[in-house]
Structures are given as C-alpha cells and as structure tokens.
Amino acid sequence: MNTFSKQFFANQQATIDNILAVQGSLLSSFEKLVDINLKAMKASFDEVSEQSKEVLKLQDPQDAITFSTRVFQPNTEKAVAYGKDIYDVLSGIQVDVTKLTEAQLKQFKKQVEEAIEQLSKNAPAGSEGAIALLKSSLDSANSAYDTVAKSARQAAEVAESNFNAATDATVKAARDAASTSAKAASKTK
C-alpha cells in the first residue's frame, strides 16, 4: 500500500471518528434535554397540586392577591432558570460541534498542505509559480476561515452576554412586580 492510500484511509477513519464524536455529543445533549424537561414537568405537577390545595383554602380577595403574588415570582424565576438550562445545553452542543469541526478542518488543511508539498517535490521544472499560487491560495483560505471563526466566536459571546442580561432583567422585573403587588396588597388590608 502506497503512502497516498495509507493517508487516504487514515483520513477517512479520522472523519468517521469525528462524525461519531458529533453523534455522541448530540445524543448526550438530547439526554440532558430530556432530563431537564422531565424534572421540570414533575416539579410543575407537584407545584400545581400543592397550589390547588392552597387555592381551596383562600377565603377573601386579599388572600388571593397575596397568594398570586407569592406564586408569580418563583414561577418566573423557575422559567428563567429552565430557559438558562436549555440554553446551556444548546450552547454546549455548539461548542462541541465547533471543536470537532475545527479539528476536522485542521486535519483537512494538513492533508492539503501535504498534497501540495508532495506535488511540489514531483512537479516538473518551471511549475514553481503554480505551486506558489496553490500555497498562497491555501494561506488566503486559512486566513479567511480564521477571520470567520473568530467573528463567530465573538458573536456567540455577545449572544450569551445578551441572553444573560435579558435573563437578569426578567428576574428583576418579576421581583419588582411581586414587590409592588405585595405592597399594594398590604395597603388594602
């Protein structure tokens, strides 16, 4: 078996390994999502059951206002926490796939560089310009990819920062609303 065939089969094996790694990451993330959803459903059923019992014990409108205020804030915080858990899992998928994609691209780059090097060793005289053009094209493509990858990472960081800011603002608004409702309820007593 010649060197080219060995490299070809090694590259194919590496590609299959990366595909399997991506599938493993996706399956693991799916399991996490199922677990998060099952826990959320169980907690919701338990809370609804408990709150239903409490509603039956309410005797006047003031109790109803106090009850709704007490229930609203924790539910908002739980919904935000649930959203963050889902976001974290999906973000983890993106990180895993990005790492595996970058590894695959790095391997492909190495293969192309080796092929160009092999070509330059066996190229006829006078083809130095064409080889230099191939190398220059590869460098330009690598530079473009690096720029795009860096921009994508920055965009992901900005998105995560915005998500966290929105989450914090939502929780603060829920707390403020609950506090305002509680104050209004206490004034009506």
N, C-alpha and C positions, 0 to 999 in steps of 0.2 A: 504494500500500500504506500503510495507516494505521500509527500508532505501535504500537498493540497487536499487530498482525500481525508487525511487524518484531521486537518484543520476544519474541513467541512463538517465531518461527523462530530467533532468536539463542539463546534459552534451550534450545531443542531441540538446536541444534548444540553448545552447551556440555555438555549432558547426554551426547550421543553421544561427545564428546571425552573426558569423564570415564570413560565405560564403556570406551572404547578404552585409556585410560591404565591402568585397573584390569586389563584383559586383558593388556596389555603387562607389567605388574608381575608378574602371576601366571605368565605364560609365562617370564619371566626367572628367577623364583624356581624354577619347575619345572626349568629348565635347570641351575640351581645344585644342586638336589637330586640330579638325575641324575648330574651331575659328581662330587658328593661320594660318592654310592653306588658309582659305577664305580671311583673311586680307592680307596675302602675295600675293595671286592671284590678288586681287583688286589693291593693290599697284603696282604690276608688270604691269598690264594692263594700269593703269594710267601713269606710267613712260614710257612704250613703246609708248604710244600715244604721250606724250609730247616730247620724244626724236625723234620720227619720224618726228614731225613738225620741230624740230631743225635741223635734218639732211637735210631736204629740203632747208634750208636756208644757208647751208655751201657753200662757194664759192671757196676756194682753199685748197690745201693739208695741209697747216699749220692749218687752221681752223679745218680740220678733225682730225689732231693729237691732237690738244687742246681739241676738243670735246671728243675723245676717252679716253684721259687721265682723263678728268673731270668725265666721266661716269664710268670708270673702278673701281676707288677706292670706291665710295659709294656702288656700287653693291657688291663688295667683302665684305665690312663691313655689308651690309644688309644680305648677305648669311650667314656670320658668326653669326650674331645676330639671324637669323632664326634657324640655327643649334643649337645654345645655348638654344633658347626657346623650341625646340623639346626635347633636352637633359634634360632640367629642368623638363618637363612634365614626361618623361620616368623615370627619377630619382625619381620623386615624387611617381610614381606608385610603384617602387621598395621599397621605404621607407614605404609606406602604407602596402604593402603586407608583408614586413618583420615584421612590428609591429604586424600585425594581426596573422601572423604565430607564432611569439614568444608568443603572448598571448594564442594561441591555444595549443602550446607546454607546456606552463606553467600550463595551466589547465589540460592537459593530465598527466603531471608529478605529479600534486597534486592528481589526481584520482588514479594513480598507487601507490603513497605513502599511500593513504587512504586504498586502497585494501590490500597492504602488511601489514599495521597496523591492519586491520580487520582480516586478515589471521593469524597474529601472536597472536592475542587475542584468536582465536578459534582453533589454531593449537594444535595437541596432544603433549604431553611431548616428549622430545627428538628431536624435529624438529627445535630447536633454530639455529642449524648450517645452515639449509636450508633457514631459514628466514634471517639470517645474510648474506648469499650468495646473496639472492634476493636484500637486501638493498645495498650491496656492488656493485652489478651489476648495479643497478639504479644510484648510485653515479658515477660510471665509465661512464655510458652512458651520464649522465648530464654533466660531466666534458668534455667528448669528444665533445658534442654538443656546449658547451660554447667556446671551443677552435676553432671549425669550424666557429661558428658565429662571433667570434672576428676576425678571419682571413678574413672572407667575408667582414666584415665592413672595415677592413684595405685595402683590395683590392679595394673596392668601393671608398674609399678616394683617393687611388693612381690613380685610373682611372679618377676620377674627376679632380685631380690635373694635370694629363697629358692632359686631354681634355682642361682645361683652358690654359695650357702652349702652346698647339698646336694652340688654337684659337688666343692667343696673338701673336704668331709667324706669323700666317697667315695674321692678320691685319697689323702687322709691315711690312711684305714683300709686301703687297699690297700698303701700303703708300710709301715705298721706291721705288717701281716700278713706281708709279704715279709721285713721285717727280723726278725720273730720266727721265721719259718721258717728263715731263714739262720742265725740264732743257734742254733736247735735242731739244724740240720744240722751246724754246726761242732762242737757239743758231742758229737755221736755219732761223730765221726772219732776 
